[in-house]
Amino acid sequence: MSDVKMWGKEEFWGLGFEWDPQWLLTPAQKELQKKLIALCETTLRANAVESDANYVYPRKNFEALASLGLLSLNVPKDLGGLGENHLCAAMVVETIARYGCPSTAMCYTMHLGATAAALLRHHDNPILTDILKRLDKDVLIGTLSYSDPETGSHFWYPISSKAEAFGDGWKVTKKASWTTSGGFADWYIVQTTSPGFAGDYSDLSCFLVTKDEVKANPSEWDGLGLRGNQSGPIVVENAILPKDALVGPIGDGAKSNDEVVDPFFLTCSSACWNGISLAVIDIAKRHTTRKTHNDVGMRVADYPTIQDYVGEAIMDTNACRALDFQMAQALDSVTNNCDWSIHADVDALPRSALLHWLWQVKFEAAKNVAHVVDKMLHATGGTGFRPALQIERYLRDGKAGWVMGPTNEVLRQFVGKASLLGFGSLDYWNKSINERVLNNEIKKMDDAEKRALAEKLLAEIQPAKVA
């Protein structure tokens, strides 16, 4: 690889481009990457320290990203965006997390997800189109709010939220347990049960909500890591919204989630975890090649144990990167390189067929980063334990990967259950009856217990309506 990776006016002190899959990038994407690394060196990385120490939301970093047109990265050129694809989105998030600020990378991931949800249904929607045209000019930060305080990481089940028709528009209530950029984003895509909800939690709808309708207490945010992302509860209470605040048709929520929200979140959050893994490897390289044990005349990097740690970390991380970039390319392939015009047909849902692959991407990246940050702490020893080297901060940031919904426990069960029993067995909305379990439990009952159960069930049956 002839291109030299620079850090300001010096050669970069971590891994060079020979360890990056540069062949995947177009010349324009390589140029964007170069500019972004430079921006990380001058701006984003220093702000990351401030965000972590003082729980500062990284709006300054978003303003810097907007200067490169990155808030509209995937917005079509005819709307003023860069018109880039899924692969470029993964590269940009990884770059921000690796060289700049993981909190910014995560907030930016949610912004890209919200932008994708808007792009999916912006056709003939003037409010969404107007926002998409002004993302960089006005530094309009978006985010997604899909979680629920009663269902945790099962974010597809919004028990505490609702919407109803109100005049020419809508009345929307949303309660969320975790919303990245909560209280700081300028616009939100929120998911609720649909207007006319009749008890079927697969009947979901999405709405555009602006900052002035959101109640949050960002000063209460206190996290182990990713301290700048301000991920906490928000409430939208009986907000009266215009007709065009509905994002897509009524009942479009499940389609939107599977087609763009999950694909963009899983692809880009995985890129964030991969970026953190690379960041700590970079720091470990710098420290271990410069630190000398004068008693034996060896650098720390000369010890075989340290070489083993770093070699395994690079290989495992590049395996995760390869899977993430491969799936980003797959998303590009099925969407004509992230062409949003195909979604003028509301039933065009090509990304959804790849969702179970993206579950695997997130699981592996989140699993890997937890291992790599620990091993690079071991490689840097006592110095790495101190905040000055920054390993400690990245270690705390990386721990969010496993528990961020869908948690790794949820994802590995999804993959295992779907592969063994079929996708229908996942039963997202708790509608299918497991007759095997039911019949087995009934077999354990004696006659009196069966009679009591029968009487209980009969009492719960609604009386038949008389015609």
Disulfide bonds with the S-S distance in Angstrom:
none
